[in-house]
Amino acid sequence: MLILSASLTAFCALVALIWMTRNISISHENRHGIILREDYAGSAGGQPSLTVMVAAKDEEDNIERCVRSMLDQDYPDYEMVVCNDRSTDRTPEIVAGIATENRRLRLLTIERLPEGWAGKNHAMHTGIAQTKGDWICMIDADCWQTSRKSLSAAMAYALDTGADMLSVLPTQEFKGFWENVVQPVCSGVMMIWFHPDKVNSDKHSNAYANGAFMLMRREAYEKIGGHEAVRQCVNEDMHIAALIKQSGLRLRVVRNDGLYATRMYTSLGGMYRGWSRIFYGTFVTFKRIGLTLAAVLIVSMMPYAIALLAIILAITQSDPHAWWLACVGAAAAAVVAQLTTIYRFYKLVGASAGLAWTYPLGCAITAFCLFSSLGKLRKGARIVWRNTSYHTQGQGAKTP
């Protein structure tokens, strides 16, 4: 019992230290993190021709806000193309109506999905092939621009940093209990592997991007093989980012404040399906998904189980009573360090900081999503997304 209690005490102390270092990382990000705002003017000069691409499948609830907010941009030389990917709702009619009002906008309709392609990848591949902009801006249909200067600021930043690909991370809109409980935890899990400082360093292979807003030189897009190189990948953004770095090109990722926003999933079931897909498509291998799952269970959830066990044994065991009390103290310190960090992290990402106490519940659901993504590695497994079923074999030939 002495060895067990001492070991658990040391483990909790280590976990507390881990959370303290993460707290320091948040302080560093608050002080030094780069945030792109609409007042970014840049110094490189120039506004090259730009094509904005949107792939839309059954997006009648989102597409009008997405398109109109992008057509309101102050960038002087750009066109916008919406690829209607086999929609069965009013998506094409809505876009066609807007196109009659604004000559910048074109609607392309895709009626079939070739074998071996993911729907969004095929739509983007088809649409981009019919455009000529020197730069390509790929956005998601469920995003909306909150500034008229999103394109101008992003292009100025890309030119200033010499980026071949720039991913501007979205401001997430969290509504309701479950969105604030699950979404921040799942987003935080991604940071285990993709720390912004390493992603933005040309010396590290870490690659990350968010498909909500990706700005690329056309030359870079063609050099990596475009969407054809990731034709089967359900998380094409991550794999495109990996190819950019593997090709010796420059990748940059930046947060935004006031440029654009998105609301990812509105239901608990949607979060489960969406994040299971994202985790599978991002991590790809049993090893990486397994390690991520272990990190969530051990670092995030284990201190609570140890604290409960130590309290029970401190009450029921006379020897070594003092060590079990020490274990309770170490576990409590780990929990306090964790929740303090999570409170600050929720404020950083725009979630409800007052719900930081729900973090263990969010971790439990996130762990379930990760476990589900492991099941997608089995032979014959399939992913259903946007009413299209895909074989999981062949996903992510290039691991980010």
Secondary structure as a PSIPRED ss2 file (coil, helix, strand):
# PSIPRED VFORMAT (PSIPRED V4.0)

   1 M C   1.000  0.000  0.000
   2 L H   0.000  1.000  0.000
   3 I H   0.000  1.000  0.000
   4 L H   0.000  1.000  0.000
   5 S H   0.000  1.000  0.000
   6 A H   0.000  1.000  0.000
   7 S H   0.000  1.000  0.000
   8 L H   0.000  1.000  0.000
   9 T H   0.000  1.000  0.000
  10 A H   0.000  1.000  0.000
  11 F H   0.000  1.000  0.000
  12 C H   0.000  1.000  0.000
  13 A H   0.000  1.000  0.000
  14 L H   0.000  1.000  0.000
  15 V H   0.000  1.000  0.000
  16 A H   0.000  1.000  0.000
  17 L H   0.000  1.000  0.000
  18 I H   0.000  1.000  0.000
  19 W H   0.000  1.000  0.000
  20 M H   0.000  1.000  0.000
  21 T H   0.000  1.000  0.000
  22 R H   0.000  1.000  0.000
  23 N H   0.000  1.000  0.000
  24 I H   0.000  1.000  0.000
  25 S H   0.000  1.000  0.000
  26 I H   0.000  1.000  0.000
  27 S H   0.000  1.000  0.000
  28 H H   0.000  1.000  0.000
  29 E H   0.000  1.000  0.000
  30 N H   0.000  1.000  0.000
  31 R H   0.000  1.000  0.000
  32 H H   0.000  1.000  0.000
  33 G C   1.000  0.000  0.000
  34 I C   1.000  0.000  0.000
  35 I E   0.000  0.000  1.000
  36 L E   0.000  0.000  1.000
  37 R C   1.000  0.000  0.000
  38 E C   1.000  0.000  0.000
  39 D C   1.000  0.000  0.000
  40 Y C   1.000  0.000  0.000
  41 A C   1.000  0.000  0.000
  42 G C   1.000  0.000  0.000
  43 S C   1.000  0.000  0.000
  44 A C   1.000  0.000  0.000
  45 G C   1.000  0.000  0.000
  46 G C   1.000  0.000  0.000
  47 Q C   1.000  0.000  0.000
  48 P C   1.000  0.000  0.000
  49 S C   1.000  0.000  0.000
  50 L E   0.000  0.000  1.000
  51 T E   0.000  0.000  1.000
  52 V E   0.000  0.000  1.000
  53 M E   0.000  0.000  1.000
  54 V E   0.000  0.000  1.000
  55 A E   0.000  0.000  1.000
  56 A E   0.000  0.000  1.000
  57 K C   1.000  0.000  0.000
  58 D C   1.000  0.000  0.000
  59 E C   1.000  0.000  0.000
  60 E C   1.000  0.000  0.000
  61 D C   1.000  0.000  0.000
  62 N C   1.000  0.000  0.000
  63 I H   0.000  1.000  0.000
  64 E H   0.000  1.000  0.000
  65 R H   0.000  1.000  0.000
  66 C H   0.000  1.000  0.000
  67 V H   0.000  1.000  0.000
  68 R H   0.000  1.000  0.000
  69 S H   0.000  1.000  0.000
  70 M H   0.000  1.000  0.000
  71 L H   0.000  1.000  0.000
  72 D C   1.000  0.000  0.000
  73 Q C   1.000  0.000  0.000
  74 D C   1.000  0.000  0.000
  75 Y C   1.000  0.000  0.000
  76 P C   1.000  0.000  0.000
  77 D C   1.000  0.000  0.000
  78 Y E   0.000  0.000  1.000
  79 E E   0.000  0.000  1.000
  80 M E   0.000  0.000  1.000
  81 V E   0.000  0.000  1.000
  82 V E   0.000  0.000  1.000
  83 C E   0.000  0.000  1.000
  84 N E   0.000  0.000  1.000
  85 D E   0.000  0.000  1.000
  86 R C   1.000  0.000  0.000
  87 S C   1.000  0.000  0.000
  88 T C   1.000  0.000  0.000
  89 D C   1.000  0.000  0.000
  90 R C   1.000  0.000  0.000
  91 T H   0.000  1.000  0.000
  92 P H   0.000  1.000  0.000
  93 E H   0.000  1.000  0.000
  94 I H   0.000  1.000  0.000
  95 V H   0.000  1.000  0.000
  96 A H   0.000  1.000  0.000
  97 G H   0.000  1.000  0.000
  98 I H   0.000  1.000  0.000
  99 A H   0.000  1.000  0.000
 100 T C   1.000  0.000  0.000
 101 E C   1.000  0.000  0.000
 102 N C   1.000  0.000  0.000
 103 R C   1.000  0.000  0.000
 104 R C   1.000  0.000  0.000
 105 L E   0.000  0.000  1.000
 106 R E   0.000  0.000  1.000
 107 L E   0.000  0.000  1.000
 108 L E   0.000  0.000  1.000
 109 T E   0.000  0.000  1.000
 110 I E   0.000  0.000  1.000
 111 E C   1.000  0.000  0.000
 112 R C   1.000  0.000  0.000
 113 L C   1.000  0.000  0.000
 114 P C   1.000  0.000  0.000
 115 E C   1.000  0.000  0.000
 116 G C   1.000  0.000  0.000
 117 W C   1.000  0.000  0.000
 118 A C   1.000  0.000  0.000
 119 G H   0.000  1.000  0.000
 120 K H   0.000  1.000  0.000
 121 N H   0.000  1.000  0.000
 122 H H   0.000  1.000  0.000
 123 A H   0.000  1.000  0.000
 124 M H   0.000  1.000  0.000
 125 H H   0.000  1.000  0.000
 126 T H   0.000  1.000  0.000
 127 G H   0.000  1.000  0.000
 128 I H   0.000  1.000  0.000
 129 A C   1.000  0.000  0.000
 130 Q C   1.000  0.000  0.000
 131 T C   1.000  0.000  0.000
 132 K C   1.000  0.000  0.000
 133 G C   1.000  0.000  0.000
 134 D C   1.000  0.000  0.000
 135 W E   0.000  0.000  1.000
 136 I E   0.000  0.000  1.000
 137 C E   0.000  0.000  1.000
 138 M E   0.000  0.000  1.000
 139 I E   0.000  0.000  1.000
 140 D E   0.000  0.000  1.000
 141 A C   1.000  0.000  0.000
 142 D C   1.000  0.000  0.000
 143 C E   0.000  0.000  1.000
 144 W E   0.000  0.000  1.000
 145 Q E   0.000  0.000  1.000
 146 T C   1.000  0.000  0.000
 147 S C   1.000  0.000  0.000
 148 R C   1.000  0.000  0.000
 149 K C   1.000  0.000  0.000
 150 S H   0.000  1.000  0.000
 151 L H   0.000  1.000  0.000
 152 S H   0.000  1.000  0.000
 153 A H   0.000  1.000  0.000
 154 A H   0.000  1.000  0.000
 155 M H   0.000  1.000  0.000
 156 A H   0.000  1.000  0.000
 157 Y H   0.000  1.000  0.000
 158 A H   0.000  1.000  0.000
 159 L H   0.000  1.000  0.000
 160 D H   0.000  1.000  0.000
 161 T H   0.000  1.000  0.000
 162 G C   1.000  0.000  0.000
 163 A C   1.000  0.000  0.000
 164 D C   1.000  0.000  0.000
 165 M E   0.000  0.000  1.000
 166 L E   0.000  0.000  1.000
 167 S E   0.000  0.000  1.000
 168 V E   0.000  0.000  1.000
 169 L E   0.000  0.000  1.000
 170 P C   1.000  0.000  0.000
 171 T E   0.000  0.000  1.000
 172 Q E   0.000  0.000  1.000
 173 E C   1.000  0.000  0.000
 174 F C   1.000  0.000  0.000
 175 K C   1.000  0.000  0.000
 176 G H   0.000  1.000  0.000
 177 F H   0.000  1.000  0.000
 178 W H   0.000  1.000  0.000
 179 E H   0.000  1.000  0.000
 180 N H   0.000  1.000  0.000
 181 V H   0.000  1.000  0.000
 182 V H   0.000  1.000  0.000
 183 Q H   0.000  1.000  0.000
 184 P H   0.000  1.000  0.000
 185 V H   0.000  1.000  0.000
 186 C H   0.000  1.000  0.000
 187 S H   0.000  1.000  0.000
 188 G H   0.000  1.000  0.000
 189 V H   0.000  1.000  0.000
 190 M H   0.000  1.000  0.000
 191 M H   0.000  1.000  0.000
 192 I H   0.000  1.000  0.000
 193 W H   0.000  1.000  0.000
 194 F C   1.000  0.000  0.000
 195 H C   1.000  0.000  0.000
 196 P H   0.000  1.000  0.000
 197 D H   0.000  1.000  0.000
 198 K H   0.000  1.000  0.000
 199 V H   0.000  1.000  0.000
 200 N C   1.000  0.000  0.000
 201 S C   1.000  0.000  0.000
 202 D C   1.000  0.000  0.000
 203 K C   1.000  0.000  0.000
 204 H C   1.000  0.000  0.000
 205 S C   1.000  0.000  0.000
 206 N C   1.000  0.000  0.000
 207 A C   1.000  0.000  0.000
 208 Y C   1.000  0.000  0.000
 209 A C   1.000  0.000  0.000
 210 N C   1.000  0.000  0.000
 211 G C   1.000  0.000  0.000
 212 A C   1.000  0.000  0.000
 213 F E   0.000  0.000  1.000
 214 M E   0.000  0.000  1.000
 215 L E   0.000  0.000  1.000
 216 M E   0.000  0.000  1.000
 217 R E   0.000  0.000  1.000
 218 R H   0.000  1.000  0.000
 219 E H   0.000  1.000  0.000
 220 A H   0.000  1.000  0.000
 221 Y H   0.000  1.000  0.000
 222 E H   0.000  1.000  0.000
 223 K H   0.000  1.000  0.000
 224 I C   1.000  0.000  0.000
 225 G C   1.000  0.000  0.000
 226 G H   0.000  1.000  0.000
 227 H H   0.000  1.000  0.000
 228 E H   0.000  1.000  0.000
 229 A H   0.000  1.000  0.000
 230 V H   0.000  1.000  0.000
 231 R C   1.000  0.000  0.000
 232 Q C   1.000  0.000  0.000
 233 C C   1.000  0.000  0.000
 234 V C   1.000  0.000  0.000
 235 N C   1.000  0.000  0.000
 236 E H   0.000  1.000  0.000
 237 D H   0.000  1.000  0.000
 238 M H   0.000  1.000  0.000
 239 H H   0.000  1.000  0.000
 240 I H   0.000  1.000  0.000
 241 A H   0.000  1.000  0.000
 242 A H   0.000  1.000  0.000
 243 L H   0.000  1.000  0.000
 244 I H   0.000  1.000  0.000
 245 K H   0.000  1.000  0.000
 246 Q H   0.000  1.000  0.000
 247 S C   1.000  0.000  0.000
 248 G C   1.000  0.000  0.000
 249 L C   1.000  0.000  0.000
 250 R C   1.000  0.000  0.000
 251 L E   0.000  0.000  1.000
 252 R E   0.000  0.000  1.000
 253 V E   0.000  0.000  1.000
 254 V E   0.000  0.000  1.000
 255 R E   0.000  0.000  1.000
 256 N E   0.000  0.000  1.000
 257 D C   1.000  0.000  0.000
 258 G C   1.000  0.000  0.000
 259 L C   1.000  0.000  0.000
 260 Y E   0.000  0.000  1.000
 261 A E   0.000  0.000  1.000
 262 T E   0.000  0.000  1.000
 263 R C   1.000  0.000  0.000
 264 M C   1.000  0.000  0.000
 265 Y C   1.000  0.000  0.000
 266 T C   1.000  0.000  0.000
 267 S C   1.000  0.000  0.000
 268 L H   0.000  1.000  0.000
 269 G H   0.000  1.000  0.000
 270 G H   0.000  1.000  0.000
 271 M H   0.000  1.000  0.000
 272 Y H   0.000  1.000  0.000
 273 R H   0.000  1.000  0.000
 274 G H   0.000  1.000  0.000
 275 W H   0.000  1.000  0.000
 276 S H   0.000  1.000  0.000
 277 R H   0.000  1.000  0.000
 278 I H   0.000  1.000  0.000
 279 F H   0.000  1.000  0.000
 280 Y H   0.000  1.000  0.000
 281 G H   0.000  1.000  0.000
 282 T H   0.000  1.000  0.000
 283 F H   0.000  1.000  0.000
 284 V C   1.000  0.000  0.000
 285 T C   1.000  0.000  0.000
 286 F H   0.000  1.000  0.000
 287 K H   0.000  1.000  0.000
 288 R H   0.000  1.000  0.000
 289 I H   0.000  1.000  0.000
 290 G H   0.000  1.000  0.000
 291 L H   0.000  1.000  0.000
 292 T H   0.000  1.000  0.000
 293 L H   0.000  1.000  0.000
 294 A H   0.000  1.000  0.000
 295 A H   0.000  1.000  0.000
 296 V H   0.000  1.000  0.000
 297 L H   0.000  1.000  0.000
 298 I H   0.000  1.000  0.000
 299 V H   0.000  1.000  0.000
 300 S H   0.000  1.000  0.000
 301 M H   0.000  1.000  0.000
 302 M H   0.000  1.000  0.000
 303 P H   0.000  1.000  0.000
 304 Y H   0.000  1.000  0.000
 305 A H   0.000  1.000  0.000
 306 I H   0.000  1.000  0.000
 307 A H   0.000  1.000  0.000
 308 L H   0.000  1.000  0.000
 309 L H   0.000  1.000  0.000
 310 A H   0.000  1.000  0.000
 311 I H   0.000  1.000  0.000
 312 I H   0.000  1.000  0.000
 313 L H   0.000  1.000  0.000
 314 A H   0.000  1.000  0.000
 315 I H   0.000  1.000  0.000
 316 T H   0.000  1.000  0.000
 317 Q C   1.000  0.000  0.000
 318 S C   1.000  0.000  0.000
 319 D C   1.000  0.000  0.000
 320 P C   1.000  0.000  0.000
 321 H H   0.000  1.000  0.000
 322 A H   0.000  1.000  0.000
 323 W H   0.000  1.000  0.000
 324 W H   0.000  1.000  0.000
 325 L H   0.000  1.000  0.000
 326 A H   0.000  1.000  0.000
 327 C H   0.000  1.000  0.000
 328 V H   0.000  1.000  0.000
 329 G H   0.000  1.000  0.000
 330 A H   0.000  1.000  0.000
 331 A H   0.000  1.000  0.000
 332 A H   0.000  1.000  0.000
 333 A H   0.000  1.000  0.000
 334 A H   0.000  1.000  0.000
 335 V H   0.000  1.000  0.000
 336 V H   0.000  1.000  0.000
 337 A H   0.000  1.000  0.000
 338 Q H   0.000  1.000  0.000
 339 L H   0.000  1.000  0.000
 340 T H   0.000  1.000  0.000
 341 T H   0.000  1.000  0.000
 342 I H   0.000  1.000  0.000
 343 Y H   0.000  1.000  0.000
 344 R H   0.000  1.000  0.000
 345 F H   0.000  1.000  0.000
 346 Y H   0.000  1.000  0.000
 347 K H   0.000  1.000  0.000
 348 L H   0.000  1.000  0.000
 349 V H   0.000  1.000  0.000
 350 G C   1.000  0.000  0.000
 351 A C   1.000  0.000  0.000
 352 S C   1.000  0.000  0.000
 353 A H   0.000  1.000  0.000
 354 G H   0.000  1.000  0.000
 355 L H   0.000  1.000  0.000
 356 A H   0.000  1.000  0.000
 357 W H   0.000  1.000  0.000
 358 T H   0.000  1.000  0.000
 359 Y H   0.000  1.000  0.000
 360 P H   0.000  1.000  0.000
 361 L H   0.000  1.000  0.000
 362 G H   0.000  1.000  0.000
 363 C H   0.000  1.000  0.000
 364 A H   0.000  1.000  0.000
 365 I H   0.000  1.000  0.000
 366 T H   0.000  1.000  0.000
 367 A H   0.000  1.000  0.000
 368 F H   0.000  1.000  0.000
 369 C H   0.000  1.000  0.000
 370 L H   0.000  1.000  0.000
 371 F H   0.000  1.000  0.000
 372 S H   0.000  1.000  0.000
 373 S H   0.000  1.000  0.000
 374 L H   0.000  1.000  0.000
 375 G H   0.000  1.000  0.000
 376 K C   1.000  0.000  0.000
 377 L C   1.000  0.000  0.000
 378 R C   1.000  0.000  0.000
 379 K C   1.000  0.000  0.000
 380 G C   1.000  0.000  0.000
 381 A C   1.000  0.000  0.000
 382 R E   0.000  0.000  1.000
 383 I E   0.000  0.000  1.000
 384 V E   0.000  0.000  1.000
 385 W E   0.000  0.000  1.000
 386 R C   1.000  0.000  0.000
 387 N C   1.000  0.000  0.000
 388 T E   0.000  0.000  1.000
 389 S E   0.000  0.000  1.000
 390 Y E   0.000  0.000  1.000
 391 H E   0.000  0.000  1.000
 392 T C   1.000  0.000  0.000
 393 Q C   1.000  0.000  0.000
 394 G C   1.000  0.000  0.000
 395 Q C   1.000  0.000  0.000
 396 G C   1.000  0.000  0.000
 397 A C   1.000  0.000  0.000
 398 K C   1.000  0.000  0.000
 399 T C   1.000  0.000  0.000
 400 P C   1.000  0.000  0.000
